[in-house]
Amino acid sequence: MFDLRQSNLTLGRGVPYCERVQLYTPEQRRRRDATKWTVVQAVLAPAQFVAFLVSLVLVLRALWESDGYGAAAVSVVVKTGFLYVIMVTGAVWEKEVFGRYLFAPVFFWEDVFSMLVLALHTAYLAALFTGWLSPRAQLLLALAAFATYLVNATQFVLKLRAARLSAPALELQPAGGGR
């Protein structure tokens, strides 16, 4: 498995990525641990991933076999519903932890890419409900939306993994010793 501590991945000045990432100040960490939205995100993220996997299978089946379009369309709507809920609750979480609804500096690029994910999923819904694209084109648009979702999910997983790896060093710092 890929281990950031053993990698040569750096963020300038030759400092390994996992040693430079500090997602939370001690106060932000306290707010993160105290808010119910942390639990909500921890439940919604894997649920959305399961919805994604089911939908991906149904969309690919519909494209390959030219059968099951209705089930695939419903699954994409359900997956998109999960996306909207996780984005709204994630924005509330970000406000409680970082003091802003979106684009907190430590999650800036993840939030920027999330906007593309939302745009493509919303375009899918628009195409579905207006008949703007053929069923095949709608399913291809869903696949494009899914690809951006995977990139975005990977961004978040890598960021949180790096933060977890750097957490022991943060906890050893004396009070007030953060950046």
Secondary structure as GFF3:
##gff-version 3
##sequence-region A 1 179
A	DSSP	three_ten_helix	4	6	.	.	.	ID=ss1
A	DSSP	alpha_helix	17	20	.	.	.	ID=ss2
A	DSSP	alpha_helix	26	34	.	.	.	ID=ss3
A	DSSP	alpha_helix	36	65	.	.	.	ID=ss4
A	DSSP	alpha_helix	69	98	.	.	.	ID=ss5
A	DSSP	three_ten_helix	105	107	.	.	.	ID=ss6
A	DSSP	alpha_helix	108	130	.	.	.	ID=ss7
A	DSSP	alpha_helix	135	172	.	.	.	ID=ss8
###
